[in-house]
């Protein structure tokens, strides 16, 4: 389940893109408003999942938060799904969250639309001037929700459905036989080159936080985790402008509310050029300090030759009512965060020529005396499993195809040494399989 903090940027920093649609207030007792919502949901589901945020007005090309009119009833999850079921086939289920705007205090319904469709979603009835029966809608630049018009748009939609069906087939195969990741030929010096890149990026982050108070959240006082990736064999992007374009392609799919390598539109947090890199630092203080927890002060960097680095504090340290800061690691957190980063790297790899594999280096710090737990209580943990190790570094080098077809096996091989540090905890295959399926389907 997502936290309000994870969803908050979608309300506080509104910016329409292919995965996010902003609407004014909708009265879902009215048929045409149901159709408006359903059309947007169909297009986003066909896109691979995303969000619909209600209660925003387009004011001279700027989205602003407005209060819900008294005559419009509150937006309930059952009402949202009833509207979608009325117009969409096959039907799908959306989750609805209520997120407060940090300045206006208005509570906005935020609808999480799932992806993972194995066939195109179509409309099954008409609503005049809004939606037509037996039509497919997709997201297009603008952004807008319209029917596919070109062969490439149809191919992209069908390719996505086929890939999702392929993943379902692979999941079925795994239910019969546990697959394994075949070893790949490691490129000499790739790990050392990636390690050097990660060290340089970490030094850059340390420069940025050097003037902050010692216990400032942006310095991750209780520890942090970092991920670095190198696209082996990639032909470098010719310019930083082209690198930015490729990053934006990979960023179109957002699997969580506070996604890895996030691209914020507030100038203080937006990506920028530094030397021969593109980087972003969300830990910079601004007038509104509502997001400054360790889990929302990311720094990331990308290079033209296909290397990535990101560092972030633990979300567990920002929920004092559940666990004290520095005391615990959630059982599912490493699967979600490293899985999200690796999937981003694979999408990034698709924008390059010649990529053979992806070198990975992940480091978790501040672990000593932490224990494994289930913060939301959704997984049973028996007994306290502590670690006496402060820092764990994990490395791997799967092919892009392995990431796409055997992500569960890749992740289990990569992360098992981390879990074993917690009193020999053996993370089951089901943990990786279930949580990664949720991640890829946007069911956080």
C-alpha positions as CSV (number, residue, x, y, z in Angstrom):
1,X,0.0,0.0,0.0
2,X,1.4,3.5,-0.8
3,X,1.8,6.1,1.9
4,X,0.4,9.5,1.6
5,X,3.9,10.9,1.5
6,X,4.7,8.7,-1.6
7,X,1.6,10.0,-3.4
8,X,1.9,13.6,-2.2
9,X,4.1,14.9,-5.1
10,X,1.4,14.0,-7.6
11,X,-0.9,16.6,-5.8
12,X,1.7,19.1,-4.6
13,X,3.7,19.2,-7.9
14,X,1.0,18.6,-10.5
15,X,2.3,17.9,-14.0
16,X,0.4,16.0,-16.6
17,X,2.3,13.3,-18.4
18,X,1.5,10.0,-20.1
19,X,1.0,8.3,-16.8
20,X,-0.8,11.1,-14.9
21,X,-4.2,12.6,-15.8
22,X,-5.6,15.6,-13.9
23,X,-9.4,16.3,-13.9
24,X,-11.6,18.9,-12.3
25,X,-14.2,17.7,-9.8
26,X,-16.4,14.9,-11.2
27,X,-19.9,14.1,-10.1
28,X,-20.0,10.3,-10.5
29,X,-23.7,10.3,-10.1
30,X,-23.9,11.7,-13.7
31,X,-23.4,9.5,-16.7
32,X,-21.2,11.8,-18.7
33,X,-18.8,12.3,-15.7
34,X,-18.6,8.6,-15.3
35,X,-17.7,8.4,-19.0
36,X,-15.0,11.0,-18.7
37,X,-13.4,9.1,-15.8
38,X,-13.7,5.7,-17.6
39,X,-12.1,7.0,-20.8
40,X,-9.1,8.4,-18.9
41,X,-8.8,5.1,-16.9
42,X,-9.0,3.0,-20.1
43,X,-6.2,5.0,-21.8
44,X,-4.0,4.9,-18.7
45,X,-4.5,1.1,-18.3
46,X,-3.6,0.6,-21.9
47,X,-0.5,2.8,-21.3
48,X,0.7,0.4,-18.6
49,X,-0.8,2.0,-15.5
50,X,-0.7,5.4,-13.8
51,X,-2.8,7.9,-11.9
52,X,-5.9,10.1,-12.2
53,X,-6.0,13.1,-9.8
54,X,-9.4,14.8,-9.2
55,X,-10.0,18.4,-8.2
56,X,-7.4,20.3,-10.3
57,X,-8.3,23.2,-12.6
58,X,-6.2,24.2,-15.6
59,X,-5.5,27.9,-14.9
60,X,-3.5,29.4,-17.8
61,X,-1.5,26.2,-18.4
62,X,-1.0,25.8,-14.6
63,X,-2.8,23.1,-12.6
64,X,-4.2,24.5,-9.4
65,X,-6.0,22.9,-6.4
66,X,-9.7,23.9,-6.0
67,X,-12.2,23.0,-3.4
68,X,-14.9,20.4,-4.0
69,X,-18.2,22.1,-4.7
70,X,-20.9,21.3,-2.2
71,X,-23.2,19.8,-4.8
72,X,-20.6,17.1,-5.8
73,X,-20.5,14.1,-3.5
74,X,-17.2,12.7,-2.2
75,X,-15.4,10.3,-4.6
76,X,-15.6,6.8,-3.2
77,X,-13.6,3.8,-4.4
78,X,-16.8,1.8,-5.1
79,X,-18.2,4.6,-7.2
80,X,-15.0,4.9,-9.2
81,X,-14.9,1.2,-10.0
82,X,-18.6,1.1,-10.8
83,X,-18.0,3.9,-13.4
84,X,-15.1,2.0,-14.9
85,X,-17.0,-1.3,-15.0
86,X,-19.9,0.4,-16.7
87,X,-17.7,1.5,-19.7
88,X,-14.6,-0.7,-19.8
89,X,-14.1,-4.3,-21.0
90,X,-12.3,-6.2,-19.7
91,X,-13.0,-4.6,-16.4
92,X,-10.2,-3.7,-13.9
93,X,-10.0,-2.6,-10.3
94,X,-8.6,0.8,-9.2
95,X,-7.5,1.9,-5.8
96,X,-8.5,5.4,-4.5
97,X,-6.6,7.4,-2.0
98,X,-7.4,10.8,-0.5
99,X,-4.3,13.1,-0.6
100,X,-4.3,16.6,1.0
101,X,-2.7,19.5,-0.9
102,X,0.0,20.9,1.3
103,X,-0.9,24.6,0.6
104,X,-4.7,24.7,0.1
105,X,-5.5,21.8,2.5
106,X,-8.0,20.4,-0.1
107,X,-8.3,16.7,-0.1
108,X,-7.9,15.3,-3.6
109,X,-9.0,11.8,-4.7
110,X,-6.1,10.1,-6.3
111,X,-7.0,7.0,-8.4
112,X,-4.3,4.4,-9.0
113,X,-4.9,2.7,-12.3
114,X,-3.3,-0.7,-12.8
115,X,-1.2,-1.8,-15.7
116,X,-0.3,-5.3,-16.7
117,X,-3.2,-5.8,-19.2
118,X,-2.8,-8.8,-21.5
119,X,-5.3,-7.5,-24.0
120,X,-6.3,-4.0,-25.0
121,X,-9.0,-2.4,-22.8
122,X,-12.0,-1.2,-24.9
123,X,-15.1,0.8,-24.2
124,X,-18.3,-1.2,-24.2
125,X,-20.9,1.6,-24.5
126,X,-21.4,5.1,-25.8
127,X,-21.7,8.4,-24.1
128,X,-22.3,11.2,-26.5
129,X,-19.3,13.6,-27.1
130,X,-17.2,11.6,-24.6
131,X,-16.7,8.0,-25.4
132,X,-17.7,5.6,-28.2
133,X,-18.6,2.0,-28.0
134,X,-16.0,-0.7,-29.0
135,X,-13.1,1.8,-29.1
136,X,-9.6,1.5,-27.8
137,X,-8.0,4.6,-26.1
138,X,-4.4,5.2,-25.4
139,X,-2.3,8.0,-23.9
140,X,-0.7,10.4,-26.4
141,X,1.7,13.3,-26.0
142,X,-0.1,16.4,-24.9
143,X,-1.0,14.5,-22.8
144,X,-4.4,13.3,-24.1
145,X,-6.5,10.2,-24.3
146,X,-7.4,9.2,-27.9
147,X,-7.7,6.3,-30.2
148,X,-4.5,4.9,-31.8
149,X,-4.2,6.3,-35.4
150,X,-0.9,5.0,-36.6
151,X,0.6,1.6,-37.0
152,X,3.3,2.4,-34.5
153,X,0.7,3.3,-31.9
154,X,-1.1,0.0,-32.4
155,X,2.2,-1.9,-32.4
156,X,3.2,-0.3,-29.1
157,X,-0.1,-1.2,-27.5
158,X,-0.1,-4.7,-28.7
159,X,3.6,-5.2,-27.8
160,X,2.8,-4.1,-24.3
161,X,0.0,-6.6,-24.0
162,X,2.0,-9.4,-25.5
163,X,4.8,-8.7,-23.0
164,X,2.4,-8.7,-20.1
165,X,1.0,-12.0,-21.4
166,X,4.5,-13.3,-21.6
167,X,5.1,-12.4,-18.0
168,X,1.9,-14.2,-16.9
169,X,3.1,-17.3,-18.8
170,X,6.5,-17.1,-17.2
171,X,4.8,-16.8,-13.8
172,X,2.8,-20.0,-14.5
173,X,5.9,-21.8,-15.5
174,X,7.6,-20.7,-12.3
175,X,4.6,-22.1,-10.3
176,X,5.5,-25.5,-11.8
177,X,9.3,-25.3,-11.8
178,X,11.4,-22.8,-10.0
179,X,13.5,-21.2,-12.8
180,X,17.1,-20.1,-12.4
181,X,19.2,-17.4,-13.8
182,X,21.9,-18.7,-16.1
183,X,25.2,-17.1,-15.5
184,X,26.4,-14.5,-18.1
185,X,29.9,-13.7,-19.1
186,X,31.1,-10.8,-17.0
187,X,32.9,-8.0,-18.8
188,X,36.4,-7.4,-17.4
189,X,36.7,-4.2,-15.3
190,X,33.0,-3.4,-15.6
191,X,32.4,-3.9,-11.8
192,X,35.5,-1.8,-11.0
193,X,34.4,0.9,-13.4
194,X,30.9,1.0,-11.9
195,X,32.3,1.1,-8.3
196,X,34.4,4.1,-9.2
197,X,31.4,5.8,-10.8
198,X,29.4,5.2,-7.6
199,X,32.2,6.6,-5.4
200,X,32.4,9.7,-7.5
201,X,28.6,10.2,-7.4
202,X,28.6,9.7,-3.6
203,X,31.3,12.3,-3.2
204,X,29.2,14.8,-5.3
205,X,26.2,14.1,-3.0
206,X,28.4,14.6,0.1
207,X,29.5,18.0,-1.3
208,X,25.8,19.1,-1.7
209,X,24.9,18.2,1.9
210,X,28.2,19.4,3.5
211,X,26.7,22.7,4.7
212,X,23.6,21.1,6.2
213,X,23.3,20.5,10.0
214,X,24.6,17.1,11.1
215,X,21.2,15.6,11.8
216,X,19.5,17.1,8.8
217,X,17.2,14.6,7.1
218,X,18.9,15.1,3.7
219,X,22.2,13.8,5.2
220,X,20.4,10.4,6.0
221,X,21.6,10.4,9.7
222,X,20.3,6.8,10.2
223,X,21.7,5.3,7.1
224,X,20.8,5.1,3.4
225,X,20.8,2.7,0.4
226,X,22.4,3.5,-2.9
227,X,22.1,1.8,-6.3
228,X,24.4,2.1,-9.3
229,X,23.9,0.6,-12.8
230,X,26.1,0.4,-15.9
231,X,24.8,-0.6,-19.3
232,X,27.4,-2.9,-20.6
233,X,28.2,-2.4,-24.3
234,X,26.0,0.8,-24.6
235,X,26.9,3.3,-27.4
236,X,27.1,6.6,-25.5
237,X,24.5,9.3,-26.0
238,X,26.0,12.0,-28.2
239,X,24.9,14.9,-26.0
240,X,23.5,15.6,-22.6
241,X,20.3,16.8,-24.3
242,X,19.9,13.4,-25.9
243,X,20.7,11.7,-22.5
244,X,17.9,13.8,-21.0
245,X,15.5,12.7,-23.7
246,X,16.4,9.0,-23.0
247,X,15.9,9.5,-19.2
248,X,12.5,10.9,-19.9
249,X,11.5,7.9,-22.0
250,X,12.5,5.6,-19.1
251,X,10.7,7.9,-16.6
252,X,7.3,7.7,-18.4
253,X,6.5,4.5,-16.4
254,X,6.1,5.2,-12.7
255,X,5.7,2.1,-10.6
256,X,5.4,3.9,-7.3
257,X,4.3,7.3,-6.1
258,X,7.9,8.4,-5.2
259,X,9.6,6.7,-8.1
260,X,13.3,6.1,-8.5
261,X,15.2,8.7,-10.6
262,X,12.2,11.0,-10.2
263,X,11.9,14.1,-12.4
264,X,10.4,17.0,-10.4
265,X,9.2,20.2,-12.1
266,X,10.0,22.6,-9.2
267,X,13.1,24.4,-10.3
268,X,15.0,23.7,-7.1
269,X,14.5,19.9,-7.5
270,X,14.5,19.6,-11.3
271,X,17.3,17.7,-13.1
272,X,20.2,19.9,-14.2
273,X,23.6,19.6,-16.0
274,X,26.7,19.3,-13.9
275,X,30.0,18.8,-15.6
276,X,29.4,15.9,-18.1
277,X,26.5,14.5,-16.1
278,X,22.8,15.1,-15.5
279,X,21.8,15.1,-11.8
280,X,19.0,16.0,-9.5
281,X,18.9,16.6,-5.7
282,X,15.6,16.7,-4.0
283,X,17.2,17.3,-0.6
284,X,17.7,21.0,-1.3
285,X,15.7,23.1,1.1
286,X,12.9,25.2,-0.3
287,X,10.3,27.5,1.3
288,X,7.9,24.5,1.6
289,X,9.6,21.9,3.8
290,X,6.7,19.4,3.9
291,X,8.5,16.6,2.1
292,X,11.9,16.6,3.8
293,X,12.2,13.2,5.3
294,X,15.2,11.0,4.6
295,X,13.1,9.0,2.1
296,X,12.3,12.1,0.1
297,X,15.7,13.7,-0.2
298,X,17.1,11.7,-3.2
299,X,20.2,12.5,-5.1
300,X,20.7,10.9,-8.5
301,X,23.2,11.2,-11.4
302,X,23.3,9.8,-15.0
303,X,26.2,9.7,-17.5
304,X,26.1,9.7,-21.3
305,X,27.7,6.2,-21.5
306,X,24.8,4.6,-19.6
307,X,25.7,4.7,-16.0
308,X,23.2,5.6,-13.2
309,X,23.5,6.3,-9.5
310,X,20.9,7.1,-6.8
311,X,20.9,7.4,-3.0
312,X,18.0,7.7,-0.7
313,X,17.2,7.3,3.1
314,X,15.0,4.6,4.5
315,X,11.3,5.2,4.5
316,X,11.1,3.1,7.7
317,X,12.9,5.9,9.5
318,X,10.1,8.4,8.7
319,X,7.2,6.7,10.5
320,X,7.9,7.1,14.2
321,X,4.5,5.9,15.3
322,X,5.3,2.4,13.9
323,X,9.1,1.9,14.4
324,X,11.8,4.1,15.9
325,X,14.1,5.7,13.4
326,X,17.2,3.5,12.8
327,X,15.6,0.5,14.4
328,X,14.1,-1.6,11.5
329,X,14.1,-2.6,7.9
330,X,10.8,-3.5,6.3
331,X,10.9,-7.0,4.8
332,X,9.6,-5.9,1.4
333,X,11.5,-2.6,1.1
334,X,14.7,-4.0,-0.6
335,X,12.6,-6.0,-3.1
336,X,10.5,-2.9,-4.1
337,X,13.2,-0.3,-4.2
338,X,16.0,-2.4,-5.9
339,X,13.4,-3.9,-8.2
340,X,12.1,-0.5,-9.2
341,X,15.7,0.7,-9.9
342,X,16.6,-2.3,-12.0
343,X,13.4,-2.0,-14.1
344,X,14.2,1.6,-14.7
345,X,17.7,0.6,-15.8
346,X,16.2,-1.9,-18.2
347,X,13.9,0.7,-19.7
348,X,16.8,3.1,-19.9
349,X,18.8,0.3,-21.7
350,X,16.1,0.1,-24.3
351,X,17.0,3.6,-25.5
352,X,20.6,2.6,-26.2
353,X,22.2,0.5,-28.9
354,X,24.4,-2.4,-28.2
355,X,23.5,-3.1,-24.5
356,X,24.6,-6.6,-23.5
357,X,23.9,-6.7,-19.8
358,X,23.4,-4.4,-16.8
359,X,26.1,-4.3,-14.1
360,X,24.6,-3.6,-10.6
361,X,26.1,-2.4,-7.3
362,X,23.7,-1.8,-4.4
363,X,24.9,-0.7,-0.9
364,X,22.8,-0.6,2.3
365,X,24.3,1.4,5.2
366,X,23.2,2.0,8.8
367,X,22.0,-1.6,9.2
368,X,23.7,-2.5,12.5
369,X,21.2,-3.5,15.2
370,X,18.2,-3.1,12.9
371,X,15.7,-5.9,12.8
372,X,13.5,-7.2,10.0
373,X,9.8,-6.4,10.3
374,X,6.6,-5.9,8.4
375,X,5.7,-2.2,8.9
376,X,2.1,-2.6,7.5
377,X,1.6,-6.0,9.2
378,X,0.8,-7.7,5.9
379,X,3.5,-10.3,6.4
380,X,4.0,-12.4,9.4
381,X,7.4,-12.2,11.1
382,X,8.2,-14.6,13.8
383,X,10.9,-13.6,16.2
384,X,13.3,-10.7,16.0
385,X,16.0,-11.1,13.3
386,X,18.7,-8.6,13.9
387,X,21.9,-7.8,12.1
388,X,25.3,-7.0,13.5
389,X,26.6,-5.8,10.1
390,X,26.5,-2.1,9.4
391,X,27.0,-2.1,5.6
392,X,26.2,-4.7,2.9
393,X,27.2,-4.3,-0.8
394,X,25.5,-6.5,-3.5
395,X,26.7,-6.9,-7.1
396,X,25.3,-8.6,-10.1
397,X,25.3,-8.5,-13.9
398,X,22.1,-9.9,-15.5
399,X,21.2,-9.4,-19.2
400,X,18.4,-7.1,-20.1
401,X,16.4,-10.2,-21.2
402,X,16.9,-11.8,-17.8
403,X,15.6,-8.7,-16.1
404,X,12.5,-8.7,-18.4
405,X,11.8,-12.5,-18.2
406,X,13.3,-13.7,-15.0
407,X,13.3,-10.7,-12.7
408,X,12.2,-12.8,-9.7
409,X,15.3,-15.0,-10.0
410,X,17.6,-12.1,-10.6
411,X,16.3,-10.3,-7.5
412,X,16.5,-13.4,-5.3
413,X,20.1,-14.0,-6.3
414,X,21.0,-10.4,-5.8
415,X,19.3,-9.7,-2.5
416,X,19.6,-13.0,-0.6
417,X,23.0,-12.1,0.9
418,X,21.4,-9.0,2.4
419,X,18.5,-10.9,4.1
420,X,20.9,-13.6,5.3
421,X,22.7,-11.0,7.5
422,X,19.5,-10.8,9.6
423,X,20.2,-13.9,11.7
424,X,20.4,-16.2,8.6
425,X,17.0,-15.3,7.3
426,X,16.3,-17.2,4.1
427,X,14.0,-15.0,2.0
428,X,11.5,-17.2,0.2
429,X,11.0,-17.2,-3.6
430,X,7.3,-16.3,-2.9
431,X,8.4,-13.0,-1.3
432,X,10.2,-11.9,-4.4
433,X,7.6,-13.2,-6.8
434,X,4.6,-11.7,-5.0
435,X,6.1,-8.3,-4.3
436,X,7.6,-7.9,-7.8
437,X,4.2,-8.7,-9.4
438,X,2.6,-6.0,-7.2
439,X,5.4,-3.6,-8.2
440,X,5.1,-4.2,-11.9
441,X,1.3,-3.9,-11.7
442,X,1.5,-0.6,-9.8
443,X,-0.3,-2.3,-6.8
444,X,1.8,-0.6,-4.0
